[in-house]
Amino acid sequence: MQVLKAVITAAAPNQNRLPLQQLVDAHGEEKTALQLIIEETVAAGVEEICLVIKPGDHAAYQSAAGSHLGSVKFVEQPEPLGYADAILRAKDFVGDEPFLHLVGDHLYVSGNLTPCAKQLVEIAGEFDCSVSAVQSTRENNLPYFGIVSGPNVPRRERLYEIERVVEKPTPTFAEQELVTPGLRVGHYLGFFGMHVLTSEVMPLIDRLIADFKQSGSFDKKPTLSDAADLLPSRGRYLAYEIHGSRYNLGIKYGLLKAQLAIGLSGIDKEQILAEMVDLLSHRLEAQSAS
């Protein structure tokens, strides 16, 4: 499997501004979160990128894309019909090819010399199937992620055969239904915010969207997790525990945590640590004085 296309979703009404935020990368250069996400895909060998955006955001995203703008195609999600529908907007772009999918409100820091997305693409190429990146996720973070479960692939570390996918399960449900052997108690395999998917996922999403519209209910819009839960019935579907960490920009202090993680992985690590120590010192002095 050769993955040359990527789909980045950034159309959620309450999160569409997050990829436009400014950060400093590991080399000390100021970039938008969108630039960092695009660079993650390019480092994995991707040549074409489809960016799914909210109507009216084209100019802002075009400006924020940086030097890779020529590789980016913009597609709008006309109505806010949810995550799965956003991915479906890229159906024509994807065609019959596999694609790397990243969400626009996550940033990634690799735990080794290989970028996170490249790690995932290499696993997908080796096993020639859909693979979702996952990370051990504490129980208190279950409301933010899709959770997968399934056994380890024999003789392979950090690789799992996905049997089930549930979007944002309750702690009680996760404890009863989604425990993965080998993880610490209270930890689950949560989506990392990146996937390599075959084009097989598109008809599954199409069916979910059609059923959703036919039901006339607007309580629960279909998610990628809903479509991913159907993938094991269509063929092999794996989860790979990435060597690295994801940072959700959409949660409280998410942007701050992401910036600190990126900074501490880069050339300014010593300066950042010194500033943090100085800040804590002043804070303790102020508390003592009061």
C-alpha positions in Angstrom: 0.0 0.0 0.0 1.4 3.4 -1.0 -0.3 6.4 0.7 0.1 9.5 -1.4 -3.1 11.4 -0.3 -4.2 12.9 3.0 -7.5 14.3 4.2 -7.4 16.9 7.1 -10.8 17.8 8.6 -11.1 21.3 10.1 -14.8 22.2 9.6 -16.2 21.7 13.1 -18.0 25.0 14.0 -16.5 25.1 17.5 -13.0 24.1 16.5 -12.4 25.5 13.0 -10.2 28.4 14.3 -7.8 26.0 16.2 -5.6 25.2 13.2 -5.1 28.9 12.6 -3.4 29.4 16.0 0.3 30.4 16.0 3.0 28.3 17.7 6.7 27.9 17.6 8.0 24.6 16.2 10.8 22.4 17.4 13.3 24.4 15.3 12.2 27.7 16.8 10.2 28.9 13.9 6.8 30.5 14.2 4.1 28.5 12.3 0.4 27.9 12.4 -0.9 24.7 13.8 -2.2 24.0 10.3 1.4 24.2 8.9 2.6 21.8 11.5 -0.2 19.3 10.6 0.5 19.6 6.9 4.2 19.1 7.5 3.4 15.9 9.5 1.6 14.5 6.4 4.3 15.6 4.0 7.0 13.9 6.2 5.0 10.6 5.7 5.3 10.8 1.9 2.0 12.4 1.1 1.9 14.4 -2.1 -1.7 15.7 -2.2 -3.8 17.1 0.7 -7.5 17.7 0.9 -8.5 20.2 3.6 -12.1 20.1 4.6 -13.2 23.4 5.9 -16.3 25.4 7.0 -17.8 27.8 4.4 -16.2 31.2 4.6 -12.9 30.0 6.0 -11.1 29.6 2.7 -9.1 32.8 2.8 -7.9 32.3 6.4 -6.8 28.7 5.8 -5.2 29.6 2.5 -3.1 32.2 4.4 -2.3 29.7 7.2 -1.2 26.8 5.0 2.3 28.2 4.5 4.7 26.9 1.8 2.8 23.8 1.1 -0.3 25.6 -0.2 0.3 24.3 -3.8 -0.3 20.8 -2.5 -3.6 21.6 -0.8 -7.1 21.3 -2.2 -9.9 23.0 -0.3 -13.3 21.3 0.1 -16.1 22.9 2.1 -18.6 21.0 4.3 -21.8 22.9 3.4 -23.7 21.9 6.6 -22.4 21.0 10.0 -23.5 17.4 9.8 -20.6 16.0 11.9 -17.2 14.3 11.6 -18.1 11.5 9.3 -19.8 13.8 6.9 -16.7 16.0 6.8 -14.6 13.1 5.7 -17.2 12.1 3.1 -16.6 15.6 1.5 -13.3 14.2 0.3 -14.8 11.2 -1.4 -14.0 12.4 -5.0 -10.5 13.5 -3.9 -9.8 10.1 -2.5 -11.2 8.0 -5.3 -10.1 4.4 -5.0 -6.9 5.2 -3.2 -5.9 4.7 0.5 -5.4 8.0 2.4 -3.9 9.4 5.5 -6.4 11.2 7.7 -5.6 13.7 10.4 -7.9 15.9 12.4 -7.2 19.7 12.4 -7.3 20.1 16.2 -4.5 17.8 17.2 -0.7 18.2 17.1 1.8 15.4 17.4 5.3 14.9 19.0 7.2 11.8 18.0 8.9 9.7 20.7 11.7 8.7 18.3 13.3 9.9 15.1 10.4 8.9 12.9 7.4 11.3 12.7 4.1 9.9 14.0 2.3 9.8 10.7 5.3 8.1 9.0 5.2 5.4 11.6 1.6 4.8 10.8 2.0 4.8 7.1 4.8 2.3 7.3 2.6 -0.1 9.3 -0.2 0.3 6.8 2.2 -0.4 4.0 3.5 -3.5 5.7 0.1 -5.1 6.4 -1.8 -3.6 3.4 -4.9 -2.6 5.3 -6.6 0.2 7.3 -4.7 1.1 10.4 -5.7 3.6 13.1 -3.1 5.2 15.4 -3.9 4.8 19.1 -2.5 5.9 22.4 -2.9 4.6 25.9 -5.6 7.0 27.2 -6.6 7.6 30.9 -10.2 7.0 31.9 -10.8 10.7 32.6 -10.1 11.4 28.9 -12.7 9.0 27.5 -15.1 11.9 26.7 -12.7 13.2 24.1 -11.8 10.1 22.0 -13.0 7.1 20.1 -11.8 3.9 21.9 -10.9 0.6 20.3 -10.4 -2.9 21.7 -9.0 -6.1 20.4 -6.2 -8.6 20.9 -2.5 -8.1 20.3 -1.1 -9.2 16.9 1.0 -12.2 17.6 4.8 -11.5 17.9 4.3 -7.8 17.3 4.5 -5.1 20.0 2.1 -2.2 20.0 -0.1 -3.7 17.3 -3.7 -4.8 17.8 -6.5 -6.5 15.7 -9.4 -4.1 16.1 -12.7 -5.9 17.0 -14.7 -2.9 18.3 -14.7 0.9 18.1 -16.9 3.1 20.3 -17.0 6.9 20.2 -16.5 8.5 23.6 -17.7 5.7 25.9 -18.7 6.1 29.5 -16.1 4.8 32.1 -18.6 2.0 33.1 -19.1 0.8 29.5 -15.3 1.0 28.8 -14.5 -1.1 31.9 -17.0 -3.7 30.9 -16.5 -3.9 27.1 -13.3 -2.2 26.0 -10.5 -3.4 28.2 -7.3 -4.2 26.3 -5.0 -6.8 27.9 -1.6 -5.4 28.8 -2.7 -1.8 29.5 -2.6 -0.4 33.0 -5.9 -0.4 34.9 -8.0 2.5 33.9 -6.3 3.0 30.6 -7.7 2.3 27.1 -6.6 2.5 23.5 -7.9 5.9 22.4 -7.7 7.2 18.8 -4.6 9.3 18.2 -6.2 11.6 15.7 -4.6 10.0 12.6 -5.6 7.0 10.5 -4.6 5.3 7.3 -7.9 4.2 5.7 -8.7 2.4 2.5 -11.4 3.8 0.2 -13.6 1.1 1.7 -14.5 3.5 4.5 -16.3 5.9 2.2 -19.3 3.7 1.3 -19.7 2.9 5.0 -19.8 6.6 5.9 -22.2 7.2 3.0 -24.6 4.5 4.3 -24.4 5.9 7.9 -25.1 9.5 6.6 -28.1 8.2 4.5 -29.5 6.4 7.5 -29.0 9.4 9.7 -30.9 11.7 7.3 -33.7 9.2 6.8 -34.2 8.9 10.5 -35.0 12.6 10.8 -33.1 12.7 14.1 -30.4 15.3 14.8 -29.4 14.0 18.3 -26.3 12.0 17.3 -24.5 12.7 14.1 -22.4 9.9 12.6 -18.7 9.9 13.5 -15.7 8.2 12.1 -15.8 5.8 15.0 -19.3 4.6 13.8 -17.8 3.8 10.3 -14.6 2.3 11.8 -16.7 -0.1 13.9 -17.9 -1.6 10.6 -14.5 -2.0 9.0 -13.6 -5.3 10.7 -16.6 -6.9 8.9 -15.0 -5.8 5.6 -11.5 -7.0 6.1 -8.5 -6.6 8.4 -8.3 -3.5 10.5 -5.4 -2.8 12.9 -4.5 -0.3 15.6 -1.0 0.8 16.1 0.2 2.3 19.4 2.4 5.2 18.1 5.8 6.1 19.6 4.8 9.6 20.5 2.0 11.7 21.9 -1.0 13.6 20.7 -2.1 17.0 21.9 -5.8 18.0 21.6 -5.9 21.7 21.0 -9.6 21.8 21.7 -9.5 21.0 25.4 -8.7 23.3 28.3 -5.0 24.4 28.1 -4.7 22.2 25.1 -2.8 24.8 23.1 -0.5 25.5 26.0 0.3 21.8 26.5 1.0 21.3 22.8 3.3 24.3 22.7 5.2 23.1 25.8 5.6 19.6 24.4 6.8 20.8 21.0 9.2 23.3 22.6 10.6 20.7 25.0 11.3 18.4 22.1 13.3 21.1 20.2 16.3 23.3 20.1 15.0 25.7 22.8 14.4 23.0 25.4 17.0 24.4 27.9 15.7 28.0 27.6 12.1 26.8 28.1 13.0 24.8 31.2 14.9 27.7 32.6 11.9 30.0 32.0 9.6 27.5 33.7 11.8 27.1 36.7 12.0 30.9 37.0 8.3 31.3 36.7 7.7 28.6 39.4 10.3 30.3 41.6 8.6 33.7 41.4 5.2 32.0 42.1 6.5 30.3 45.2 8.1 33.5 46.4 4.8 35.4 45.9 2.9 32.7 47.9 5.4 32.8 50.7 5.2 36.6 50.9 1.4 36.5 51.2 
